Every structure is written in structure tokens, then in C-alpha cells.
Amino acid sequence: MAAIPITEAHGRPRRRTHRTPPVADRGWLLRCYLLRSSDAVASAVIMYAVPLLVLTITHSAAWTGMAFLVEWGPRLVAIAGAGPLIDRHSPQSAVLGTSLLRAAASLGAMVGLAFGVGVGAVMAFGVVTGMLAEASFLAVESLGAEASRRAGPRAHQVQATLTSIDQTALLLGPLLGGALLLVSPALLLSTVIVLSAVTSTVALVLRTERPRLRVVTGHEQQQDSPLAALTAGLGTLRRTPALAWLVAALAAGNLVSGVLQVSTPITVTVELGHSSAAVGAVWSIAAGASLAAVAMSRRAVDRYGLYPVGLAAAVLMCAATLAAGLAPSLTPYTSAIAALMAAEGALTVVLRTARARLIPERGFAAALAVTVLLVLAPLPLAGLLVAAVPRGHLQGLVLAVGGVEVIVTAICYRGLWRHRADYEQTPVHEADHANQAQAA
């Protein structure tokens, strides 16, 4: 019997077949979830610990904002270069490499702190691990897109599970990072090394059982340069208006998220007069709300579709941003951040489901890199804005970026309404794969 092409095996919607999926496939999916979990927790611990470490060492809002700016610039460069490389090789190889390098960077930071380097060691650690986090994210997203293509019309359920993993990591990350930081920075860095070791081990097992499981195959694509691959990804975005509108809306939301992420430690500890432990509590409560929203959005998409869920989440995000800028004390501020994170979680499910449906399988990682790059591009600007604005005017800054978000969101969702048929329906290539699978 001739071998089934990889596109057929990968694009088979399970509910259209009458056979139970092989145990190996279920095991592969579970290992993907475990890989995502350990990698996401390590990234979340680092993401929330680095600004707090800088603030603890320097007691300066400007330094905290500059650290965020310095960290996110190289992250965007890493996204631009990592997508084509993942297409050329395999997602498992990328996760393995990034986890090993993250463990080495953590060890280097421990040495730097031991020798009293201080801020320099922390900022270098944030830059290196931030770049590695973006590369590993693209790799695990490529694996998640593969699982979505197999799920067919139930792709949003796979993406909801993946988003739940990410939101759980965001729930555990601040708590774990804050608790470890109270003991010592060395213990925090040691935990990151352990999590990286778990990720690399799972990546090795995954690669052994499903070697060279690529999102992209073909000699021509492998010969493309990274710049050519990114250009092709940008072309995919231009040819897909629904994806372009969605990316623009999420980019505006990320400007708000970035400003809040870097300013929250300052707002909570300086403006509202609470301890650094309260910062972790704010983000953990918000992550819990986001996790609940992801679980609810899974059923909401089943019932109402992607556009209504995305629109409701976008409206909530805009309102929560304005509420955060007006919050007079910790309780309403925490409530506003929780509402914003909940909306962001639901929007993430919408984005990932639409992205998996709209981007073709060939060249997926390069096109994914372009979309992620554009969505995250406002984050360095967020760090620059916080560094430039005086400490007492941070909530005014939140109100200003919230107003920008309202305008951009209204324009983008009008465009998404016109093109909603492109992402609400199961893509044609999934139906073709199902027919091919049934014929086989």
C-alpha cells in the first residue's frame, strides 16, 4: 500500500472518520500539551520576574521601563528569524535548542549575580531568555496548528486547550516567581533550569517517536532565505484581509497590555502603596479570570461563532483598560486587570483558531512569524512610553492608550465583519483532506 501523503494524514478531521484515532496520535498530542506546559511556565516565571528584579534592584520606574524596552527589541528580531528556521527544520528541534540555551542563560545569570553584576546580569538574562521564549513559542504554535488541522471543525477546542495551558502558566508564573524570589534569585533561576530540562526531555521523546514532523515540506521552501520566507509570509497576510484586520486589532490590544505589564509593579508598589507580593497577586488573579474566560469561550464559539465572541471580548478589553486608568485603589485596579486578561484570553482563542484556518499549511511558521511580529511590535513602544512618562502620570498614560485602542478596535472589527465568512467556516483544504482520507 502506498504511503499516505503527510497532508492527508495531518488534515484528517476526526469527526468525519469512523475509526478511533490511533493511541500513538493521542499520546503525541498529550506530549505536545506537556511540552507546551513546561515551556510556558518557564517563560511566565521569567516574564514576570525580570521587571520585578530590576525594580527591586534599582527602585526606578525609568529603569523598569527601559528594561522592558531593551528586552522586547531583540524579541522581535528573534521572531523574524525563527519562523523560517522552524519551517526549514522541525518544531521539536527548535524547542529542544531553545530550552537548552535557556538553561545555559539561567546558569550564566546565577554566576553574574554571584559576582555582583546586578542590573546588567538581570537585563542580559531578560534579553536572551526573551528571544528564546519567542522562538520556542513559534515552535509550539506550529505543533498546535498541526493538531488543529487534524481536528478540522473542532480546531477551536484544541486551541482552547492550548490557550488554557498558557493561561494556567500565567496563573502559576507570578506566584511561583514571587515565592521563589522571596527566598533568593538563585532558587528562581534554578527552577527555570529544571523546567527547561523537562521541556528538552519531552522534545527529545516527541522527536524520537514522530521524527521530522514538519509543518512545511518541499525542496523549494527549504531553499528560501529567511528574508524571502518572511516576505512570503507578509504576502499571505496581504492576501488574507480577515487575518490582517485581526492582527491590527490585537496589536492595539497588546500596546495596552504592554503598558499595563510594565507599569503595574510601579502602580501597585508606589502609587497604591502595596508590597511587591501584591504585584504577583494581581497578575495571578487576572490569570485565573483569563483561564475561566478561555474555558467559556470554547463553548461560546461553538454556539455563536468566532466573530461575536471576538467582538464581545474586544469591547470588554477596551472598557477594562479605561477602568484600570481610573482605578483609585488596589481592589478596582485588580478587577480591571482581571477583566482585561479575561478578554485577552478569549481573543487569543479567536486569533489562534482563525489563524490556523486562514494560513495555509505550506510556509505556516513564516506566516505565523509575521503575524506574531506585528502583534507584538507595540510592546517595545510600551516600555518606551512608561520610561518617558513621569511616575505620577502612569494611569493617565493607560487612559490615553485605552482611547487609541477603542478607535483602532472599532475600525478593525468593522473590517472583520465584512470578511467573517473566511474564518467562520471550515477551510476548503480541510474538507479536501477529509475526502482524501475517506477515499484512502
Stockholm file with secondary structure:
# STOCKHOLM 1.0

chainA/1-440         MAAIPITEAHGRPRRRTHRTPPVADRGWLLRCYLLRSSDAVASAVIMYAVPLLVLTITHSAAWTGMAFLVEWGPRLVAIAGAGPLIDRHSPQSAVLGTSLLRAAASLGAMVGLAFGVGVGAVMAFGVVTGMLAEASFLAVESLGAEASRRAGPRAHQVQATLTSIDQTALLLGPLLGGALLLVSPALLLSTVIVLSAVTSTVALVLRTERPRLRVVTGHEQQQDSPLAALTAGLGTLRRTPALAWLVAALAAGNLVSGVLQVSTPITVTVELGHSSAAVGAVWSIAAGASLAAVAMSRRAVDRYGLYPVGLAAAVLMCAATLAAGLAPSLTPYTSAIAALMAAEGALTVVLRTARARLIPERGFAAALAVTVLLVLAPLPLAGLLVAAVPRGHLQGLVLAVGGVEVIVTAICYRGLWRHRADYEQTPVHEADHANQAQAA
#=GR chainA/1-440 SS CCCCCHHHHHSCCGGGCSSCCCHHHHHHHHHHHHHHHHHHHHHHHHHHHHHHHHHHHHCCHHHHHHHHHHHHHHHHHHHHHHHHHHHHSCHHHHHHHHHHHHHHHHHHHHHHHHTTCTHHHHHHHHHHHHHHHHHHHHHHHHHHHHHHHHHGGGHHHHHHHHHHHHHHHHHHHHHHHHHHHHHCHHHHHHHHHHHHHHHHHHHHHHHHHSTTCCSCCCHHHHHSCHHHHHHHHHHHHHTCHHHHHHHHHHHHHHHHHHHHHHHHHHIIIIISCCCHHHHHHHHHHHHHHHHHHHHHHHHHHHHHCHHHHHHHHHHHHHHHHHHHHHCCSHHHHHHHHHHHHHHHHHHHHHHHHHHHHHSCSTTHHHHHHHHHHHHHTHHHHHHHHHHHSCGGGHHHHHHHHHHHHHHHHHHHHHHHHHTHHHHHSCCHHHHHHHHHHHHC
#=GC SS_cons         CCCCCHHHHHSCCGGGCSSCCCHHHHHHHHHHHHHHHHHHHHHHHHHHHHHHHHHHHHCCHHHHHHHHHHHHHHHHHHHHHHHHHHHHSCHHHHHHHHHHHHHHHHHHHHHHHHTTCTHHHHHHHHHHHHHHHHHHHHHHHHHHHHHHHHHGGGHHHHHHHHHHHHHHHHHHHHHHHHHHHHHCHHHHHHHHHHHHHHHHHHHHHHHHHSTTCCSCCCHHHHHSCHHHHHHHHHHHHHTCHHHHHHHHHHHHHHHHHHHHHHHHHHIIIIISCCCHHHHHHHHHHHHHHHHHHHHHHHHHHHHHCHHHHHHHHHHHHHHHHHHHHHCCSHHHHHHHHHHHHHHHHHHHHHHHHHHHHHSCSTTHHHHHHHHHHHHHTHHHHHHHHHHHSCGGGHHHHHHHHHHHHHHHHHHHHHHHHHTHHHHHSCCHHHHHHHHHHHHC
//
